[in-house]
Amino acid sequence: MRSADFETIVVEHPADKVVRIVLNRPDARNAQSFRLLYELNAALDRAAQDDGISAVILAATGPHFSSGHDLRDTEKLTDLQSDVVGTWCGFGCAGAEARMAVEKEMYLGLSERWRNLPKPTIAQVQGKVIAGGLMLVWPCDLIVASEDAQFLDNTVTMGVSGAEWFNHPFELGVRKAKEMLFTADYVSAADAHRLGMVNHVVAAGELASFTLGLALRIVQKPLFALKLAKEAVNAAQDNQGRWNAMQTSFALHQLCHSHNQQVHGSLIDPGFVQRKH
């Protein structure tokens, strides 16, 4: 797997059995263009299929991990050379159908795929992680954050009920999830650690080395046992109702888009532009 194969990510092999996939749009604060999401998916697929890889680190260049979806991205899903990963279609249809199809495939579909990647994944997080950025971090099995890391979902401010991959209650607990959504306040690395969302908080200068050290401890274990341990824990979470809750929240998210389109003529409340300053 070579970095030359990609435009928006870098692939590194920092140690035996470990691959590090790095988001590489620092000028855009690693905002998620369609191309970045599908290149990330391709790199994760290759890691999953490589028997020589036992752990995957997801990192990012620049001061911030991800500013969320790239709202300025003009590329269409139908223009990408990547194959879709699900069975949904209708990406060019009229009305709510196209938007729901795109997000079912690209946001809900990709994040869910990454959550179920049959190898341990570790998010290496610094700076701000905003809205759609959570949909890159939360699917990972472990999260290591620098002391300056901050997590935010400001989608309610935008007139939408939450990020498409709605794992908030399972990451933060019900009350903190509601506060995060209602206020659009940042959750600090320390609070995220206290609530169980983050495994470790380390000094910024130690983030990469600590994360790699954690990965090296993991890859010493038999890969098949790691795969099955991950599947068992994911199944336990799903049996708590995570998947059904995800489907309900996604439908409500689409209702918000349709409401905003009818009332404001856009997918989000245009007042967001004024409120965010």
ChimeraX commands (.cxc) that place a marker at each C-alpha (Angstrom):
marker #1 position 0.00,0.00,0.00 radius 0.5
marker #1 position 1.64,3.25,-1.16 radius 0.5
marker #1 position 0.87,6.88,-0.37 radius 0.5
marker #1 position 1.36,7.62,-4.07 radius 0.5
marker #1 position -1.96,5.87,-4.69 radius 0.5
marker #1 position -3.85,8.63,-2.84 radius 0.5
marker #1 position -4.34,12.41,-2.98 radius 0.5
marker #1 position -5.80,13.17,0.45 radius 0.5
marker #1 position -4.22,10.62,2.79 radius 0.5
marker #1 position -0.74,9.31,3.54 radius 0.5
marker #1 position -0.04,5.68,4.36 radius 0.5
marker #1 position 2.86,4.88,6.68 radius 0.5
marker #1 position 4.32,1.66,8.10 radius 0.5
marker #1 position 5.89,2.80,11.39 radius 0.5
marker #1 position 6.49,-0.73,12.71 radius 0.5
marker #1 position 6.02,-4.38,11.87 radius 0.5
marker #1 position 2.32,-5.34,11.68 radius 0.5
marker #1 position 1.20,-1.70,12.09 radius 0.5
marker #1 position -0.12,0.67,9.41 radius 0.5
marker #1 position -0.74,4.35,10.07 radius 0.5
marker #1 position -3.26,6.10,7.80 radius 0.5
marker #1 position -2.93,9.88,7.99 radius 0.5
marker #1 position -5.55,12.40,6.87 radius 0.5
marker #1 position -3.60,14.89,4.80 radius 0.5
marker #1 position -5.67,18.00,4.07 radius 0.5
marker #1 position -4.17,20.30,6.72 radius 0.5
marker #1 position -5.02,23.50,4.85 radius 0.5
marker #1 position -8.69,22.49,5.08 radius 0.5
marker #1 position -8.28,21.29,8.68 radius 0.5
marker #1 position -8.74,17.78,7.25 radius 0.5
marker #1 position -12.31,18.46,6.22 radius 0.5
marker #1 position -13.85,15.35,4.71 radius 0.5
marker #1 position -14.30,15.66,0.99 radius 0.5
marker #1 position -15.96,12.76,-0.82 radius 0.5
marker #1 position -12.53,11.84,-2.18 radius 0.5
marker #1 position -10.93,11.74,1.26 radius 0.5
marker #1 position -13.64,9.45,2.61 radius 0.5
marker #1 position -13.34,6.95,-0.22 radius 0.5
marker #1 position -9.54,7.03,-0.19 radius 0.5
marker #1 position -9.65,6.36,3.53 radius 0.5
marker #1 position -12.06,3.50,2.90 radius 0.5
marker #1 position -9.75,2.04,0.25 radius 0.5
marker #1 position -6.75,2.22,2.58 radius 0.5
marker #1 position -8.69,0.56,5.40 radius 0.5
marker #1 position -9.86,-2.17,3.02 radius 0.5
marker #1 position -6.29,-2.89,2.02 radius 0.5
marker #1 position -5.19,-3.01,5.66 radius 0.5
marker #1 position -8.04,-5.39,6.48 radius 0.5
marker #1 position -7.04,-7.72,3.65 radius 0.5
marker #1 position -3.29,-7.66,4.42 radius 0.5
marker #1 position -2.43,-10.63,6.65 radius 0.5
marker #1 position 0.76,-8.86,7.65 radius 0.5
marker #1 position -1.16,-6.04,9.37 radius 0.5
marker #1 position -2.60,-6.54,12.87 radius 0.5
marker #1 position -3.39,-2.97,13.93 radius 0.5
marker #1 position -4.37,0.27,12.21 radius 0.5
marker #1 position -3.68,3.79,13.50 radius 0.5
marker #1 position -5.81,6.65,12.12 radius 0.5
marker #1 position -4.02,10.00,12.46 radius 0.5
marker #1 position -4.08,13.46,10.87 radius 0.5
marker #1 position -1.60,16.12,9.84 radius 0.5
marker #1 position -1.76,19.70,11.09 radius 0.5
marker #1 position -3.08,21.19,14.33 radius 0.5
marker #1 position -6.57,19.68,14.07 radius 0.5
marker #1 position -7.77,16.14,13.46 radius 0.5
marker #1 position -10.86,17.07,11.42 radius 0.5
marker #1 position -13.19,20.03,10.96 radius 0.5
marker #1 position -15.98,17.73,9.76 radius 0.5
marker #1 position -17.69,17.41,6.39 radius 0.5
marker #1 position -16.28,19.62,3.66 radius 0.5
marker #1 position -19.33,21.78,2.90 radius 0.5
marker #1 position -17.45,23.37,-0.01 radius 0.5
marker #1 position -16.84,20.07,-1.79 radius 0.5
marker #1 position -18.29,20.30,-5.30 radius 0.5
marker #1 position -17.42,16.76,-6.38 radius 0.5
marker #1 position -20.40,14.43,-6.74 radius 0.5
marker #1 position -20.55,10.87,-5.54 radius 0.5
marker #1 position -21.38,9.80,-9.09 radius 0.5
marker #1 position -18.18,11.47,-10.37 radius 0.5
marker #1 position -15.81,9.48,-8.17 radius 0.5
marker #1 position -13.97,6.49,-9.58 radius 0.5
marker #1 position -14.52,4.55,-6.35 radius 0.5
marker #1 position -17.10,1.80,-6.14 radius 0.5
marker #1 position -19.91,2.30,-3.66 radius 0.5
marker #1 position -19.77,-0.02,-0.65 radius 0.5
marker #1 position -23.50,-0.55,-0.13 radius 0.5
marker #1 position -26.51,-1.43,-2.26 radius 0.5
marker #1 position -28.27,1.95,-2.16 radius 0.5
marker #1 position -28.73,3.83,-5.41 radius 0.5
marker #1 position -30.54,6.92,-6.64 radius 0.5
marker #1 position -27.70,9.35,-5.91 radius 0.5
marker #1 position -28.87,11.66,-8.69 radius 0.5
marker #1 position -32.59,11.51,-7.97 radius 0.5
marker #1 position -34.76,14.50,-7.10 radius 0.5
marker #1 position -35.89,15.64,-3.67 radius 0.5
marker #1 position -34.98,13.92,-0.42 radius 0.5
marker #1 position -34.22,10.63,-2.15 radius 0.5
marker #1 position -30.79,11.67,-3.45 radius 0.5
marker #1 position -29.60,13.19,-0.18 radius 0.5
marker #1 position -30.72,10.18,1.84 radius 0.5
marker #1 position -29.10,7.78,-0.64 radius 0.5
marker #1 position -25.78,9.66,-0.58 radius 0.5
marker #1 position -25.65,9.87,3.20 radius 0.5
marker #1 position -26.80,6.27,3.65 radius 0.5
marker #1 position -23.88,5.21,1.50 radius 0.5
marker #1 position -21.16,7.70,2.31 radius 0.5
marker #1 position -21.67,8.63,5.97 radius 0.5
marker #1 position -23.70,5.94,7.70 radius 0.5
marker #1 position -22.40,3.22,5.38 radius 0.5
marker #1 position -18.68,4.03,5.55 radius 0.5
marker #1 position -18.56,4.71,9.28 radius 0.5
marker #1 position -20.39,1.48,10.04 radius 0.5
marker #1 position -18.00,-0.42,7.79 radius 0.5
marker #1 position -15.00,1.02,9.60 radius 0.5
marker #1 position -16.46,0.20,12.99 radius 0.5
marker #1 position -16.64,-3.45,11.92 radius 0.5
marker #1 position -13.18,-3.65,10.33 radius 0.5
marker #1 position -11.88,-7.05,11.50 radius 0.5
marker #1 position -8.69,-5.64,13.03 radius 0.5
marker #1 position -8.02,-3.32,16.00 radius 0.5
marker #1 position -8.07,0.37,15.09 radius 0.5
marker #1 position -6.73,3.29,17.12 radius 0.5
marker #1 position -7.59,6.95,16.55 radius 0.5
marker #1 position -4.66,9.31,17.26 radius 0.5
marker #1 position -6.39,12.63,17.89 radius 0.5
marker #1 position -5.14,16.19,18.32 radius 0.5
marker #1 position -6.86,19.56,18.23 radius 0.5
marker #1 position -10.46,19.92,17.19 radius 0.5
marker #1 position -12.77,17.11,16.10 radius 0.5
marker #1 position -16.00,18.63,14.80 radius 0.5
marker #1 position -19.28,16.92,13.82 radius 0.5
marker #1 position -18.37,14.71,10.86 radius 0.5
marker #1 position -14.92,14.30,12.40 radius 0.5
marker #1 position -16.55,12.30,15.16 radius 0.5
marker #1 position -17.65,9.84,12.47 radius 0.5
marker #1 position -13.98,9.07,11.82 radius 0.5
marker #1 position -12.94,8.82,15.46 radius 0.5
marker #1 position -15.90,6.97,17.00 radius 0.5
marker #1 position -15.76,3.92,14.70 radius 0.5
marker #1 position -12.22,3.24,15.96 radius 0.5
marker #1 position -11.80,0.70,18.75 radius 0.5
marker #1 position -9.50,2.85,20.87 radius 0.5
marker #1 position -8.94,6.61,21.05 radius 0.5
marker #1 position -5.74,8.29,22.22 radius 0.5
marker #1 position -6.08,12.07,22.54 radius 0.5
marker #1 position -3.60,14.84,23.12 radius 0.5
marker #1 position -4.32,17.19,25.99 radius 0.5
marker #1 position -5.47,19.89,23.55 radius 0.5
marker #1 position -8.08,17.66,21.85 radius 0.5
marker #1 position -11.67,18.94,21.81 radius 0.5
marker #1 position -14.77,17.21,20.51 radius 0.5
marker #1 position -17.87,19.02,19.24 radius 0.5
marker #1 position -21.13,18.31,17.43 radius 0.5
marker #1 position -22.66,21.60,16.29 radius 0.5
marker #1 position -25.25,20.07,13.97 radius 0.5
marker #1 position -28.23,21.13,16.11 radius 0.5
marker #1 position -27.01,24.72,15.64 radius 0.5
marker #1 position -27.20,23.99,11.91 radius 0.5
marker #1 position -30.82,22.87,12.22 radius 0.5
marker #1 position -30.03,19.14,12.11 radius 0.5
marker #1 position -30.59,16.65,14.93 radius 0.5
marker #1 position -27.06,15.24,15.10 radius 0.5
marker #1 position -24.24,13.83,13.02 radius 0.5
marker #1 position -25.27,11.06,10.62 radius 0.5
marker #1 position -23.44,8.30,12.51 radius 0.5
marker #1 position -25.24,8.94,15.79 radius 0.5
marker #1 position -23.21,7.16,18.47 radius 0.5
marker #1 position -23.37,9.96,21.03 radius 0.5
marker #1 position -25.27,8.15,23.85 radius 0.5
marker #1 position -22.98,5.13,23.61 radius 0.5
marker #1 position -19.83,7.24,23.65 radius 0.5
marker #1 position -20.70,9.81,26.31 radius 0.5
marker #1 position -23.77,8.57,28.15 radius 0.5
marker #1 position -27.27,9.93,27.70 radius 0.5
marker #1 position -27.02,13.14,29.73 radius 0.5
marker #1 position -23.68,14.32,28.36 radius 0.5
marker #1 position -24.81,13.41,24.83 radius 0.5
marker #1 position -27.83,15.68,25.24 radius 0.5
marker #1 position -25.71,18.50,26.64 radius 0.5
marker #1 position -23.23,18.15,23.77 radius 0.5
marker #1 position -26.03,18.42,21.20 radius 0.5
marker #1 position -28.15,21.07,22.94 radius 0.5
marker #1 position -25.28,23.48,23.66 radius 0.5
marker #1 position -22.78,22.76,20.87 radius 0.5
marker #1 position -20.07,23.18,23.51 radius 0.5
marker #1 position -16.74,21.41,23.16 radius 0.5
marker #1 position -16.06,18.28,25.21 radius 0.5
marker #1 position -12.48,18.42,26.45 radius 0.5
marker #1 position -10.07,15.51,26.22 radius 0.5
marker #1 position -10.12,15.25,30.02 radius 0.5
marker #1 position -13.94,15.06,30.14 radius 0.5
marker #1 position -14.02,12.58,27.26 radius 0.5
marker #1 position -11.56,10.40,29.18 radius 0.5
marker #1 position -13.57,10.68,32.39 radius 0.5
marker #1 position -16.74,9.63,30.54 radius 0.5
marker #1 position -15.07,6.66,28.88 radius 0.5
marker #1 position -15.03,7.97,25.31 radius 0.5
marker #1 position -11.24,8.30,25.24 radius 0.5
marker #1 position -8.82,5.62,26.43 radius 0.5
marker #1 position -5.78,7.81,27.12 radius 0.5
marker #1 position -4.90,11.52,27.23 radius 0.5
marker #1 position -1.24,12.38,26.68 radius 0.5
marker #1 position 0.94,15.41,26.07 radius 0.5
marker #1 position 0.88,16.60,22.46 radius 0.5
marker #1 position 4.56,15.78,22.00 radius 0.5
marker #1 position 3.98,12.19,23.10 radius 0.5
marker #1 position 0.84,11.50,21.05 radius 0.5
marker #1 position 2.40,9.63,18.13 radius 0.5
marker #1 position 4.88,7.62,20.21 radius 0.5
marker #1 position 2.30,6.66,22.84 radius 0.5
marker #1 position -0.21,5.56,20.20 radius 0.5
marker #1 position 2.39,3.50,18.38 radius 0.5
marker #1 position 3.45,1.92,21.67 radius 0.5
marker #1 position -0.15,0.92,22.34 radius 0.5
marker #1 position -0.41,-0.59,18.86 radius 0.5
marker #1 position 2.81,-2.56,19.38 radius 0.5
marker #1 position 1.37,-4.12,22.54 radius 0.5
marker #1 position -1.75,-5.12,20.63 radius 0.5
marker #1 position -0.01,-6.70,17.62 radius 0.5
marker #1 position 1.77,-9.19,19.89 radius 0.5
marker #1 position -1.57,-10.99,20.31 radius 0.5
marker #1 position -2.87,-13.61,17.85 radius 0.5
marker #1 position -4.75,-11.80,15.10 radius 0.5
marker #1 position -7.67,-14.23,14.98 radius 0.5
marker #1 position -8.27,-13.81,18.72 radius 0.5
marker #1 position -8.12,-10.02,18.32 radius 0.5
marker #1 position -10.71,-10.16,15.53 radius 0.5
marker #1 position -13.09,-12.29,17.56 radius 0.5
marker #1 position -12.66,-10.21,20.73 radius 0.5
marker #1 position -13.57,-7.11,18.75 radius 0.5
marker #1 position -16.58,-8.83,17.22 radius 0.5
marker #1 position -17.76,-9.97,20.66 radius 0.5
marker #1 position -17.60,-6.47,22.17 radius 0.5
marker #1 position -19.29,-4.92,19.14 radius 0.5
marker #1 position -22.05,-7.51,19.37 radius 0.5
marker #1 position -22.57,-6.70,23.05 radius 0.5
marker #1 position -23.00,-3.02,22.19 radius 0.5
marker #1 position -25.38,-3.80,19.36 radius 0.5
marker #1 position -27.47,-5.97,21.70 radius 0.5
marker #1 position -27.91,-2.85,23.84 radius 0.5
marker #1 position -29.81,-1.31,20.93 radius 0.5
marker #1 position -27.07,0.70,19.22 radius 0.5
marker #1 position -28.00,-0.32,15.65 radius 0.5
marker #1 position -31.72,0.35,16.04 radius 0.5
marker #1 position -30.98,3.72,17.66 radius 0.5
marker #1 position -28.63,4.53,14.76 radius 0.5
marker #1 position -31.35,3.83,12.19 radius 0.5
marker #1 position -33.89,6.00,14.02 radius 0.5
marker #1 position -31.50,8.91,14.43 radius 0.5
marker #1 position -30.47,8.71,10.76 radius 0.5
marker #1 position -34.12,8.94,9.68 radius 0.5
marker #1 position -34.62,11.98,11.91 radius 0.5
marker #1 position -31.48,13.53,10.46 radius 0.5
marker #1 position -32.96,13.16,6.98 radius 0.5
marker #1 position -36.23,14.71,8.15 radius 0.5
marker #1 position -34.27,17.74,9.33 radius 0.5
marker #1 position -32.64,18.07,5.92 radius 0.5
marker #1 position -36.03,17.91,4.20 radius 0.5
marker #1 position -37.53,20.45,6.61 radius 0.5
marker #1 position -34.66,22.88,6.08 radius 0.5
marker #1 position -34.89,22.46,2.31 radius 0.5
marker #1 position -38.60,23.30,2.36 radius 0.5
marker #1 position -38.36,26.18,4.83 radius 0.5
marker #1 position -34.95,27.69,4.03 radius 0.5
marker #1 position -34.10,26.33,0.59 radius 0.5
marker #1 position -30.95,24.63,1.90 radius 0.5
marker #1 position -30.05,21.44,3.74 radius 0.5
marker #1 position -29.04,23.37,6.87 radius 0.5
marker #1 position -30.50,26.41,8.60 radius 0.5
marker #1 position -28.76,29.41,6.95 radius 0.5
marker #1 position -28.84,31.20,10.31 radius 0.5
marker #1 position -25.96,28.89,11.26 radius 0.5
marker #1 position -23.57,31.20,9.42 radius 0.5
marker #1 position -24.46,34.06,11.75 radius 0.5
marker #1 position -24.72,31.97,14.93 radius 0.5
marker #1 position -21.33,30.32,14.62 radius 0.5
marker #1 position -19.46,33.64,14.89 radius 0.5
marker link #1:1,2 radius 0.2
marker link #1:2,3 radius 0.2
marker link #1:3,4 radius 0.2
marker link #1:4,5 radius 0.2
marker link #1:5,6 radius 0.2
marker link #1:6,7 radius 0.2
marker link #1:7,8 radius 0.2
marker link #1:8,9 radius 0.2
marker link #1:9,10 radius 0.2
marker link #1:10,11 radius 0.2
marker link #1:11,12 radius 0.2
marker link #1:12,13 radius 0.2
marker link #1:13,14 radius 0.2
marker link #1:14,15 radius 0.2
marker link #1:15,16 radius 0.2
marker link #1:16,17 radius 0.2
marker link #1:17,18 radius 0.2
marker link #1:18,19 radius 0.2
marker link #1:19,20 radius 0.2
marker link #1:20,21 radius 0.2
marker link #1:21,22 radius 0.2
marker link #1:22,23 radius 0.2
marker link #1:23,24 radius 0.2
marker link #1:24,25 radius 0.2
marker link #1:25,26 radius 0.2
marker link #1:26,27 radius 0.2
marker link #1:27,28 radius 0.2
marker link #1:28,29 radius 0.2
marker link #1:29,30 radius 0.2
marker link #1:30,31 radius 0.2
marker link #1:31,32 radius 0.2
marker link #1:32,33 radius 0.2
marker link #1:33,34 radius 0.2
marker link #1:34,35 radius 0.2
marker link #1:35,36 radius 0.2
marker link #1:36,37 radius 0.2
marker link #1:37,38 radius 0.2
marker link #1:38,39 radius 0.2
marker link #1:39,40 radius 0.2
marker link #1:40,41 radius 0.2
marker link #1:41,42 radius 0.2
marker link #1:42,43 radius 0.2
marker link #1:43,44 radius 0.2
marker link #1:44,45 radius 0.2
marker link #1:45,46 radius 0.2
marker link #1:46,47 radius 0.2
marker link #1:47,48 radius 0.2
marker link #1:48,49 radius 0.2
marker link #1:49,50 radius 0.2
marker link #1:50,51 radius 0.2
marker link #1:51,52 radius 0.2
marker link #1:52,53 radius 0.2
marker link #1:53,54 radius 0.2
marker link #1:54,55 radius 0.2
marker link #1:55,56 radius 0.2
marker link #1:56,57 radius 0.2
marker link #1:57,58 radius 0.2
marker link #1:58,59 radius 0.2
marker link #1:59,60 radius 0.2
marker link #1:60,61 radius 0.2
marker link #1:61,62 radius 0.2
marker link #1:62,63 radius 0.2
marker link #1:63,64 radius 0.2
marker link #1:64,65 radius 0.2
marker link #1:65,66 radius 0.2
marker link #1:66,67 radius 0.2
marker link #1:67,68 radius 0.2
marker link #1:68,69 radius 0.2
marker link #1:69,70 radius 0.2
marker link #1:70,71 radius 0.2
marker link #1:71,72 radius 0.2
marker link #1:72,73 radius 0.2
marker link #1:73,74 radius 0.2
marker link #1:74,75 radius 0.2
marker link #1:75,76 radius 0.2
marker link #1:76,77 radius 0.2
marker link #1:77,78 radius 0.2
marker link #1:78,79 radius 0.2
marker link #1:79,80 radius 0.2
marker link #1:80,81 radius 0.2
marker link #1:81,82 radius 0.2
marker link #1:82,83 radius 0.2
marker link #1:83,84 radius 0.2
marker link #1:84,85 radius 0.2
marker link #1:85,86 radius 0.2
marker link #1:86,87 radius 0.2
marker link #1:87,88 radius 0.2
marker link #1:88,89 radius 0.2
marker link #1:89,90 radius 0.2
marker link #1:90,91 radius 0.2
marker link #1:91,92 radius 0.2
marker link #1:92,93 radius 0.2
marker link #1:93,94 radius 0.2
marker link #1:94,95 radius 0.2
marker link #1:95,96 radius 0.2
marker link #1:96,97 radius 0.2
marker link #1:97,98 radius 0.2
marker link #1:98,99 radius 0.2
marker link #1:99,100 radius 0.2
marker link #1:100,101 radius 0.2
marker link #1:101,102 radius 0.2
marker link #1:102,103 radius 0.2
marker link #1:103,104 radius 0.2
marker link #1:104,105 radius 0.2
marker link #1:105,106 radius 0.2
marker link #1:106,107 radius 0.2
marker link #1:107,108 radius 0.2
marker link #1:108,109 radius 0.2
marker link #1:109,110 radius 0.2
marker link #1:110,111 radius 0.2
marker link #1:111,112 radius 0.2
marker link #1:112,113 radius 0.2
marker link #1:113,114 radius 0.2
marker link #1:114,115 radius 0.2
marker link #1:115,116 radius 0.2
marker link #1:116,117 radius 0.2
marker link #1:117,118 radius 0.2
marker link #1:118,119 radius 0.2
marker link #1:119,120 radius 0.2
marker link #1:120,121 radius 0.2
marker link #1:121,122 radius 0.2
marker link #1:122,123 radius 0.2
marker link #1:123,124 radius 0.2
marker link #1:124,125 radius 0.2
marker link #1:125,126 radius 0.2
marker link #1:126,127 radius 0.2
marker link #1:127,128 radius 0.2
marker link #1:128,129 radius 0.2
marker link #1:129,130 radius 0.2
marker link #1:130,131 radius 0.2
marker link #1:131,132 radius 0.2
marker link #1:132,133 radius 0.2
marker link #1:133,134 radius 0.2
marker link #1:134,135 radius 0.2
marker link #1:135,136 radius 0.2
marker link #1:136,137 radius 0.2
marker link #1:137,138 radius 0.2
marker link #1:138,139 radius 0.2
marker link #1:139,140 radius 0.2
marker link #1:140,141 radius 0.2
marker link #1:141,142 radius 0.2
marker link #1:142,143 radius 0.2
marker link #1:143,144 radius 0.2
marker link #1:144,145 radius 0.2
marker link #1:145,146 radius 0.2
marker link #1:146,147 radius 0.2
marker link #1:147,148 radius 0.2
marker link #1:148,149 radius 0.2
marker link #1:149,150 radius 0.2
marker link #1:150,151 radius 0.2
marker link #1:151,152 radius 0.2
marker link #1:152,153 radius 0.2
marker link #1:153,154 radius 0.2
marker link #1:154,155 radius 0.2
marker link #1:155,156 radius 0.2
marker link #1:156,157 radius 0.2
marker link #1:157,158 radius 0.2
marker link #1:158,159 radius 0.2
marker link #1:159,160 radius 0.2
marker link #1:160,161 radius 0.2
marker link #1:161,162 radius 0.2
marker link #1:162,163 radius 0.2
marker link #1:163,164 radius 0.2
marker link #1:164,165 radius 0.2
marker link #1:165,166 radius 0.2
marker link #1:166,167 radius 0.2
marker link #1:167,168 radius 0.2
marker link #1:168,169 radius 0.2
marker link #1:169,170 radius 0.2
marker link #1:170,171 radius 0.2
marker link #1:171,172 radius 0.2
marker link #1:172,173 radius 0.2
marker link #1:173,174 radius 0.2
marker link #1:174,175 radius 0.2
marker link #1:175,176 radius 0.2
marker link #1:176,177 radius 0.2
marker link #1:177,178 radius 0.2
marker link #1:178,179 radius 0.2
marker link #1:179,180 radius 0.2
marker link #1:180,181 radius 0.2
marker link #1:181,182 radius 0.2
marker link #1:182,183 radius 0.2
marker link #1:183,184 radius 0.2
marker link #1:184,185 radius 0.2
marker link #1:185,186 radius 0.2
marker link #1:186,187 radius 0.2
marker link #1:187,188 radius 0.2
marker link #1:188,189 radius 0.2
marker link #1:189,190 radius 0.2
marker link #1:190,191 radius 0.2
marker link #1:191,192 radius 0.2
marker link #1:192,193 radius 0.2
marker link #1:193,194 radius 0.2
marker link #1:194,195 radius 0.2
marker link #1:195,196 radius 0.2
marker link #1:196,197 radius 0.2
marker link #1:197,198 radius 0.2
marker link #1:198,199 radius 0.2
marker link #1:199,200 radius 0.2
marker link #1:200,201 radius 0.2
marker link #1:201,202 radius 0.2
marker link #1:202,203 radius 0.2
marker link #1:203,204 radius 0.2
marker link #1:204,205 radius 0.2
marker link #1:205,206 radius 0.2
marker link #1:206,207 radius 0.2
marker link #1:207,208 radius 0.2
marker link #1:208,209 radius 0.2
marker link #1:209,210 radius 0.2
marker link #1:210,211 radius 0.2
marker link #1:211,212 radius 0.2
marker link #1:212,213 radius 0.2
marker link #1:213,214 radius 0.2
marker link #1:214,215 radius 0.2
marker link #1:215,216 radius 0.2
marker link #1:216,217 radius 0.2
marker link #1:217,218 radius 0.2
marker link #1:218,219 radius 0.2
marker link #1:219,220 radius 0.2
marker link #1:220,221 radius 0.2
marker link #1:221,222 radius 0.2
marker link #1:222,223 radius 0.2
marker link #1:223,224 radius 0.2
marker link #1:224,225 radius 0.2
marker link #1:225,226 radius 0.2
marker link #1:226,227 radius 0.2
marker link #1:227,228 radius 0.2
marker link #1:228,229 radius 0.2
marker link #1:229,230 radius 0.2
marker link #1:230,231 radius 0.2
marker link #1:231,232 radius 0.2
marker link #1:232,233 radius 0.2
marker link #1:233,234 radius 0.2
marker link #1:234,235 radius 0.2
marker link #1:235,236 radius 0.2
marker link #1:236,237 radius 0.2
marker link #1:237,238 radius 0.2
marker link #1:238,239 radius 0.2
marker link #1:239,240 radius 0.2
marker link #1:240,241 radius 0.2
marker link #1:241,242 radius 0.2
marker link #1:242,243 radius 0.2
marker link #1:243,244 radius 0.2
marker link #1:244,245 radius 0.2
marker link #1:245,246 radius 0.2
marker link #1:246,247 radius 0.2
marker link #1:247,248 radius 0.2
marker link #1:248,249 radius 0.2
marker link #1:249,250 radius 0.2
marker link #1:250,251 radius 0.2
marker link #1:251,252 radius 0.2
marker link #1:252,253 radius 0.2
marker link #1:253,254 radius 0.2
marker link #1:254,255 radius 0.2
marker link #1:255,256 radius 0.2
marker link #1:256,257 radius 0.2
marker link #1:257,258 radius 0.2
marker link #1:258,259 radius 0.2
marker link #1:259,260 radius 0.2
marker link #1:260,261 radius 0.2
marker link #1:261,262 radius 0.2
marker link #1:262,263 radius 0.2
marker link #1:263,264 radius 0.2
marker link #1:264,265 radius 0.2
marker link #1:265,266 radius 0.2
marker link #1:266,267 radius 0.2
marker link #1:267,268 radius 0.2
marker link #1:268,269 radius 0.2
marker link #1:269,270 radius 0.2
marker link #1:270,271 radius 0.2
marker link #1:271,272 radius 0.2
marker link #1:272,273 radius 0.2
marker link #1:273,274 radius 0.2
marker link #1:274,275 radius 0.2
marker link #1:275,276 radius 0.2
marker link #1:276,277 radius 0.2
view
